[in-house]
Amino acid sequence: MIIKDITNSIEELAPLHYAEDFDNVGLLVGNYNTEVTGVLVALDTLEDTVDEAIANNCNLIVSFHPIIFSGLKKLNGNSYVERVVLKAIKNDIAIYATHTALDNVQSGVSGKICSVLGLENTETLIPKSNIVSKETIGMGMIGELPNAMNEVDFLQFLKTTMKTACVRHSEYLGKPIKKVAVLGGSGSFAIQNAIHSKADAYISADFKYHDFFKAEKQILLADIGHYESEQFTKNLLVEYLTKKFTNFAIILSEKSTNPIYYI
């Protein structure tokens, strides 16, 4: 089996042309014709991730985030990005990234959040009109909790279920939470979409100070952290690839790549 066999399968789930224009997805390091010894699936590719791949005899890392994003002009090992790429090349390890290609499918990043939270009757939050597909393509999802919850209970449920040490949220509105919008990663750009969709709450990450004012007493905003909102993505990919390649080593990275700590 070669790398192209694995990536073709991933692209059945998340075609690369679904990715946003600013993104850098696909095979970032390596050759499509290389024989695969094993696949390590991770959220990020760091030096520890490459070490983990080496320890598990995996010569392909399937990562959600692209380690090469804005381009490299030098490979001197002076930044963590350069060191990762150099280590991967020296050890003949390929790196493939899905990022916003997987963000834009219903069964992708935000769809996984919906599944973890048990949301029902889900649909795409921000549909794209320029992509022809059997399903609606776009960022974010919106769905309903099986039973309405008060705001405090909802936030506690969110904190526990999404395994986060901190939930930053806008002011309480004194109304039950039933309809919930979600978007994995940095999602402040979709606050108005969540409001227009009549969501009671919007879950995402990386909200800045002034973003919370945009709630306008119409919605409960909940920032659960970037890593936390995307943490189950690698599980999604492992489950998918394991079904596709039943007799092949598809390994879930056990290392946390969250750069943020709480005290």
C-alpha positions as CSV (number, residue, x, y, z in Angstrom):
1,M,0.0,0.0,0.0
2,I,1.3,3.4,-0.9
3,I,0.6,6.9,0.6
4,K,-1.7,7.7,-2.3
5,D,-4.0,4.9,-1.3
6,I,-4.4,6.3,2.2
7,T,-4.8,9.9,1.0
8,N,-7.3,9.0,-1.7
9,S,-9.5,7.4,1.0
10,I,-9.2,10.5,3.2
11,E,-10.2,12.7,0.3
12,E,-13.4,10.7,-0.2
13,L,-14.4,12.0,3.2
14,A,-12.8,15.5,2.8
15,P,-11.9,16.4,-0.8
16,L,-9.1,18.9,-0.9
17,H,-11.1,21.4,-3.0
18,Y,-13.5,21.8,0.0
19,A,-10.7,23.6,1.8
20,E,-10.6,27.4,2.2
21,D,-8.5,29.4,-0.2
22,F,-6.1,30.5,2.5
23,D,-5.4,27.0,3.7
24,N,-2.5,24.6,3.0
25,V,-3.9,21.0,2.8
26,G,-2.8,17.7,1.3
27,L,0.6,16.0,1.3
28,L,3.0,18.6,2.8
29,V,6.1,16.4,3.2
30,G,6.9,13.1,1.3
31,N,6.0,11.3,-1.9
32,Y,2.6,9.8,-2.8
33,N,4.3,6.6,-4.2
34,T,6.0,5.7,-0.9
35,E,5.1,2.4,0.6
36,V,3.3,2.9,4.0
37,T,4.5,1.0,7.1
38,G,1.9,2.6,9.4
39,V,-0.2,5.7,9.9
40,L,-0.2,7.9,13.0
41,V,-3.2,10.2,13.3
42,A,-2.7,13.5,15.2
43,L,-4.2,16.9,15.7
44,D,-0.9,18.7,15.2
45,T,2.5,17.6,13.9
46,L,5.2,18.6,16.4
47,E,8.7,17.1,17.0
48,D,7.1,14.8,19.7
49,T,4.6,13.7,17.1
50,V,7.4,12.7,14.7
51,D,9.1,10.8,17.5
52,E,5.9,9.0,18.3
53,A,5.6,8.0,14.6
54,I,9.1,6.7,14.6
55,A,8.5,4.7,17.8
56,N,5.4,3.1,16.2
57,N,7.0,2.4,12.9
58,C,4.7,4.8,11.1
59,N,6.1,6.6,8.1
60,L,2.9,8.7,7.4
61,I,1.4,11.2,9.8
62,V,-2.1,12.3,9.1
63,S,-2.6,15.6,10.9
64,F,-5.5,17.9,11.1
65,H,-3.5,21.1,11.3
66,P,-0.9,21.8,8.6
67,I,2.6,22.2,10.1
68,I,3.5,24.2,7.0
69,F,0.9,27.0,6.7
70,S,2.3,30.3,5.4
71,G,5.3,28.9,3.5
72,L,8.9,28.2,4.3
73,K,11.8,30.2,2.9
74,K,14.5,28.5,4.9
75,L,15.1,25.1,6.6
76,N,17.7,26.0,9.2
77,G,15.9,24.5,12.3
78,N,15.4,28.0,13.8
79,S,11.7,27.5,14.4
80,Y,9.5,24.7,15.6
81,V,8.1,24.4,12.1
82,E,11.5,24.1,10.5
83,R,12.6,21.5,13.1
84,V,9.5,19.4,12.5
85,V,10.0,19.4,8.8
86,L,13.7,18.6,9.0
87,K,13.1,15.7,11.5
88,A,10.3,14.3,9.2
89,I,12.5,14.4,6.1
90,K,15.6,12.9,7.9
91,N,13.4,10.0,9.1
92,D,11.5,9.5,5.8
93,I,8.2,10.4,7.4
94,A,5.5,11.9,5.3
95,I,3.0,14.5,6.6
96,Y,-0.6,15.0,5.3
97,A,-3.0,17.6,6.6
98,T,-6.8,17.9,6.1
99,H,-7.7,21.1,8.1
100,T,-10.5,23.1,6.5
101,A,-11.3,20.4,4.0
102,L,-12.5,18.4,7.0
103,D,-14.0,21.5,8.6
104,N,-16.4,21.9,5.6
105,V,-18.0,18.4,5.6
106,Q,-21.0,17.6,7.8
107,S,-19.3,14.5,9.3
108,G,-16.2,16.5,9.9
109,V,-14.9,18.6,12.8
110,S,-18.1,20.3,13.8
111,G,-20.2,17.2,13.1
112,K,-18.0,15.3,15.6
113,I,-18.7,18.0,18.2
114,C,-22.4,17.6,17.6
115,S,-22.0,13.8,18.0
116,V,-20.1,14.2,21.3
117,L,-22.7,16.6,22.6
118,G,-25.6,14.4,21.4
119,L,-27.1,17.1,19.2
120,E,-30.0,16.1,17.0
121,N,-31.5,17.3,13.7
122,T,-28.2,18.8,12.7
123,E,-27.5,20.9,9.6
124,T,-24.7,23.1,8.3
125,L,-24.4,26.5,9.9
126,I,-22.8,28.4,7.0
127,P,-23.5,26.6,3.7
128,K,-21.2,27.2,0.7
129,S,-22.9,27.9,-2.5
130,N,-20.0,27.4,-4.9
131,I,-19.4,23.7,-4.3
132,V,-21.5,20.9,-5.9
133,S,-21.9,18.0,-3.6
134,K,-24.4,15.3,-2.5
135,E,-24.4,17.0,1.0
136,T,-24.4,20.6,2.1
137,I,-20.8,21.8,2.4
138,G,-19.8,24.6,4.8
139,M,-18.5,25.7,8.1
140,G,-20.1,24.9,11.5
141,M,-23.2,22.9,12.4
142,I,-26.4,23.6,14.3
143,G,-28.6,21.1,16.1
144,E,-30.8,20.6,19.2
145,L,-30.2,19.1,22.6
146,P,-32.5,16.1,23.3
147,N,-33.8,18.2,26.3
148,A,-33.5,21.9,27.1
149,M,-31.1,22.8,29.8
150,N,-30.7,26.0,31.9
151,E,-27.6,28.0,31.1
152,V,-25.6,27.0,34.2
153,D,-26.2,23.3,33.7
154,F,-25.5,23.6,30.0
155,L,-22.1,25.2,30.6
156,Q,-21.2,22.6,33.2
157,F,-22.3,19.8,30.8
158,L,-20.2,21.5,28.1
159,K,-17.1,21.8,30.3
160,T,-17.4,18.1,31.4
161,T,-18.2,16.6,28.0
162,M,-15.6,18.6,26.0
163,K,-13.0,18.0,28.7
164,T,-12.0,21.6,29.1
165,A,-10.6,23.3,32.2
166,C,-12.3,26.6,31.4
167,V,-15.3,27.8,29.5
168,R,-15.4,31.6,28.8
169,H,-18.9,32.8,28.1
170,S,-21.1,35.8,27.6
171,E,-23.7,37.0,30.1
172,Y,-26.5,34.8,31.1
173,L,-29.8,35.6,29.4
174,G,-32.1,33.7,31.7
175,K,-33.5,31.4,29.0
176,P,-33.2,27.7,28.4
177,I,-30.7,26.2,26.0
178,K,-32.1,23.9,23.3
179,K,-30.8,24.9,19.9
180,V,-27.0,24.9,19.7
181,A,-24.5,26.1,17.0
182,V,-20.9,24.8,17.0
183,L,-17.8,25.5,15.0
184,G,-14.4,23.8,15.8
185,G,-11.4,26.1,16.0
186,S,-11.5,29.9,15.7
187,G,-15.1,30.8,15.1
188,S,-15.8,34.4,16.0
189,F,-16.5,35.1,12.4
190,A,-19.7,33.0,12.6
191,I,-21.3,34.7,15.7
192,Q,-23.8,36.5,13.5
193,N,-24.6,33.3,11.6
194,A,-25.4,31.6,14.9
195,I,-27.7,34.5,15.9
196,H,-29.5,34.5,12.6
197,S,-30.0,30.8,12.9
198,K,-31.9,31.4,16.1
199,A,-29.4,29.4,18.2
200,D,-29.7,29.7,22.0
201,A,-26.0,29.1,22.3
202,Y,-22.9,29.1,20.1
203,I,-19.8,27.0,21.0
204,S,-16.5,27.7,19.4
205,A,-13.0,29.1,20.4
206,D,-10.6,32.0,20.2
207,F,-13.2,34.7,21.0
208,K,-11.5,38.1,21.7
209,Y,-12.8,40.5,24.3
210,H,-14.9,42.5,21.9
211,D,-16.4,39.4,20.4
212,F,-18.4,38.7,23.5
213,F,-20.3,42.1,23.1
214,K,-21.6,40.7,19.8
215,A,-23.9,38.4,21.8
216,E,-26.2,41.5,22.0
217,K,-28.3,39.7,24.6
218,Q,-29.5,37.3,21.9
219,I,-27.3,34.3,22.4
220,L,-25.0,32.6,24.9
221,L,-21.5,32.5,23.6
222,A,-19.2,29.8,24.9
223,D,-15.4,29.7,24.2
224,I,-14.2,26.2,25.1
225,G,-10.6,26.6,23.7
226,H,-9.2,25.9,20.3
227,Y,-7.6,22.5,21.1
228,E,-10.6,21.4,23.1
229,S,-13.0,22.2,20.3
230,E,-11.0,20.1,17.8
231,Q,-9.6,17.3,20.1
232,F,-12.0,14.6,18.9
233,T,-11.0,15.2,15.2
234,K,-8.2,12.7,15.4
235,N,-10.6,10.1,16.8
236,L,-12.9,10.8,13.9
237,L,-10.1,10.1,11.4
238,V,-8.9,7.0,13.1
239,E,-12.4,5.5,13.2
240,Y,-12.8,6.3,9.5
241,L,-9.5,4.9,8.3
242,T,-9.8,1.8,10.5
243,K,-13.0,0.9,8.7
244,K,-11.4,1.5,5.3
245,F,-8.2,-0.4,6.1
246,T,-9.2,-3.1,8.5
247,N,-5.8,-5.0,8.5
248,F,-3.5,-2.0,8.6
249,A,-1.9,-0.1,11.4
250,I,-3.9,3.1,12.0
251,I,-2.6,4.5,15.3
252,L,-4.2,7.3,17.4
253,S,-1.6,9.7,18.7
254,E,-1.6,9.6,22.5
255,K,0.2,12.9,22.9
256,S,-1.6,16.1,23.7
257,T,-0.4,19.0,21.5
258,N,-2.4,21.6,23.4
259,P,0.0,24.6,23.9
260,I,-2.3,26.2,26.5
261,Y,-2.3,25.3,30.2
262,Y,-4.5,26.4,33.0
263,I,-3.8,27.0,36.7
